[in-house]
């Protein structure tokens, strides 16, 4: 099987695949008015638009025949269809897993509008109903459908409160002082960092925060083992702005999407649990990998009239302020 982006050369075949699937499958579940609306929604023009935006994907067999298709818009998967000749053979699950990976590159959750024929598949894949929406199909016909969601890939990853036992892992993740200072600037006096020093700052000094309820150290785990770490804190009295700091991933997991997933989970926590309206962070301009990771998660560089510099290891390092 070959999973790839759809191209203009595929337009006719994709359109026929979707049209055939709708016309052969949906009469078992829907009134004709609803079927007609699906055909309008998935017109050749709309499929062409998604191809041009490079967010439409296909699954083809060894002979180059298109078996299934699906589209990704932000964290939303739609237009998932398997040709009737290839249904009930696992291809729907296969393309869904690939589409979930696309979403997981940027988002912590994935959503999908569930048609009646597909609800069972999505439930087996771990999706849960988020809400119900309605669709006016004309002639007094209203369709009620489910919007379903799940975590986007890496289901074993969890972002939990920091534990004292995590310190022994985290302090080993910076192999040299240069990397250590990129991570922490001057917040720690000496390198290498010892677990007891970290615990003292976190447990006895409240992370240098004056307010008691203003320091949230978190650890990303893959199963039982710590894979990443970061802290959150409010930066204003109204408690609507959260600052991310001490963002780090176990070197063994870098380049595999763990940093983005941790940040996406932390964004959900900050916005939905802590009530943040804005999240900020700072990154040194010599830490290119971290800067790109933050950008991939939606953070934008803040314009500034004056550059911010820190004295680090006898040098001046410029700090880029970012927010989302």
N, C-alpha and C positions, 0 to 999 in steps of 0.2 A: 504493500500500500504506500501511496505517496501523498503526503499532506503538504499543501502549498497555498500561496495566495492565488486568487482567481485573476485572470487577465481578460482583456477585451476579446481575445480569441475564444474564450470560454463562454461568452455572454449568451449565445443562442442555446448552448447545451445546459447551462445553469438554469436559464429561464424555463426550458422544457422540463427539466428535472423537478423544479419547484411546482410548476403548473400541473404536471402529471400527478405528483404526490398529493396536491390539494384536491384535484378532481377525483382521484381514485380512493382516497382515504377519508376525506372529511364528510362525504354524504352519510356516513355511518353515525356521525356525531352532531352535525350542524344543519340548520335550516339553510335554504338556498341563498337567502339574503346575506348570511354570514360568510358563506363560501365565496360569494361574489365580492365581498369586501376584502377577503384574503387575497383574491386574485388581483384586485386593484392595488392593495398594499404592496404586493410583490410583483409589480409590473416590470417589464423589461427596462423601463427608464429608471426605476428605483434601484434595480440590480446593477445597472450600468453606473449609476452614481456611486454606489458602494465600491465597485471595482476601481473607479477613478480615485476614490479616497483611500484605497489600499487597505480596506478593513474587511474584505470578503475572502473567505478561504474555502478550499475544496479538498475532497478526499477522492483519489482516483486509484483504480486497480492497475495491475501490471500491464494491461493492454491499453491504458490511457483513457479508460471509460470513467466518467465522473459518477461516483456512487453517492456522495453526500456533499452538502454545503452548509455554511454557517457564517454569520457576520458578527463582528465585535464593534460596538460603539461605546467608548469609554469602558465602564465596568458592566455593560449590558450586552448579553448574547441574544441575538435574534436570527430569524430566518434559518433555523436549523431544520433541514429536510434530508431524508434519505430516499432515494428512488425506490418505488414500490417493489421492484424486482430484487432489491437487496435488503429489504427490511427484515427485522427479527434475526439478524446475523451478527449483531454486535457492532455494526458500523456507526450507529447513532451514538453509542457510548464512546467509541474511539474518537470521533470528531469532536464530541463535547469535551473530552479530556484535553485535546489539543487547544480548543478555543479557551478553556479555563486557564491554560498556561499563558496564553496571550494576555488575558485579563490580569493574571497574577504578576506580570512584569511591572505593573503600575498600581494595582489596587489590591486591597486586603479582602474584599468581598466581590462576588459575582452575582448578577441578577439575570433573570430570564422571564419573559412572558410565556406562560405555559398553556399550550393548547391541550384540549382534552386527550387526544391520542398520546401525548408525550408526558403527561403528569406522572404516570407510573414510573417511567424511566428516570425522570428527574428525582423522584422520591428515593429510588434505589441508589442514586448517585449522591444522596445526602442533602438534597435541597429541601427547604422548608418554606411554607407559605408566609410571605411577608404581609401581603394585603390583597384585596380584590379590587379590580378596576372594571369599568363598564365601557362598552363600545357601541355607539348608535349605528346600526347597520341599515336604517331606513325601514319603511313599511311597519313601523312600531315594533321592530325587532331589536332587542337589546342583548348583546352578548356580555356575560359576566365571566371574567377570566382571572386566573391567579398570577400574581407576581411572586416569584420564588427566589430564594437566595441561599448562598452558602459561602464559606471561606474559600478564597481563590487559591487552590493548590496548597502544598506544604501543610496538610491537615494536622501533622504532628507538632507543628510549631505553636507555642503558647507564650504569651507575654504576661508574666506574673510578678508580684512584689519581690524585690530583692531579698535573699536570705543570707545570713551570715556565712554559710558554707560556700556561697558563690564567690566570695572574695578571693579564695585560693586559686580559682580558675582565672578570674578576670585579670589579676596582676601579672599573669604570665603571657598575656596576649600582645604586649609591646616588647619586641625583642631588642630594641635599641632606644637610646634616649631621644633621638630625632623623631621617631614614630611616637614615642611616649609624649613628647611636647606637642606634636600635631594633634594628639588626642586631648590633652589636658591643659595645655599652655602652662601657666605658672601656678595652677591650683594645688599641686603637690610640691613639697619642698625638694625631695630628692628622688633619684632613680637608682636602682629599681624600687618600685613601690612594693611595700610589704603588706600582707593581708591585714595585720593588726592596725596599721596606719589607716588603711581604707575604712576599716570597721569603726575606728575612733571618729573619723570625720562623719561617717554616716549615722552612727548610733549615738554618739555622745555630743557631737557638734551640729547635728541636724543639717548636715551638708552645707554649713556656713549660712543657713537661712535663719533670720531672726524669728519669723513667725513659725510656731510649731507646726501648724497645718499648712506647710508650704514646701514640702520636700518629698518627692515620690521617686525613689530609685526602683528600677524595673529590670528584670532579667528575661531574655528570650531563651526558651529551652526547646531542644529537639529531642523529644522523649524525656529522659531524666537529666540529660547533660546540658549545662549552660552553653548557649551558642552566641549570645550577644548581650549587651548591657547598655543602659542609658538612664538619665535622670530627667525628671520634669519638675518645674517649679513655676509658680505664678510670678509675674513681674510687675503687677499693679494692684492697687488696693481694691479695685472693683472685681478682681479675680476673673477677668475675661481674656487675659493674654497669658499664654503658657510659653515657657522657654525650654527647649530641648538642649541637653548637654551631655557630655561624657559618652557620646555615641561611639560604640565599638563593637566589632564582631570578631569572634574567634578566627584567627588566620586560616584555620583549616576549612572554614566555610565561606571565605571571601570569594567574590566573583560568581557566586551561585544564587544570588537573589535574597540572601538572608537579611542583609542590611535594609533593603527596600521593604521586605515583609515586616521587619521589626518597626520601621518608621510608619508604615501604613497602619499597623495595629496600634501604635502609640497615638497616631492621629485620631483614630476612632475613640480611644480612651480619653484623650484631651477634649475633643469636641462633644462627645456623647455623655461622658461620665463627669468630667471636671467642669463642663460648661464653658469651655473656651470659645471665643469668637475669632481668635487669631493665635497663630503659633510662630515663634521666632527661633532662630538659632544663628550661630556664627561658625565660620569655617575659614581656616587659613588658605590663602590662594595657592600655597605650595602643596595642598592636599587635594590634588585633582580628582582622585577617585571618589573621595567623600563628597566633593562639590557636585560631581556628576550624579551621584546617588541621590542627593537632596533634590537636584533639579528633576530627576526622573520621578520623584515622589510628589512633584507639584510645587516645590519651594521656588520662589523667585528672588533674584538679587535685588536688594534695595538700593536705589540711587542715593548717593551721598555727596554733599558739597565738599567733604573733607575725608580723606582716607583714614582708617583706623589702623594703627600699628601697635604691636607688642614687642618688647625686648625679649627675645628668646635665644638662648645659647649664643649670646654675643652678637646676634643679628636682629634686624628689624623685619618682622613678619606682618604682612598686611592681612587683616581680618575682613572677610566678606560677610555682611549682614544679610540674612535671608528671612523670608516670611511666607506664610500661606494663610 
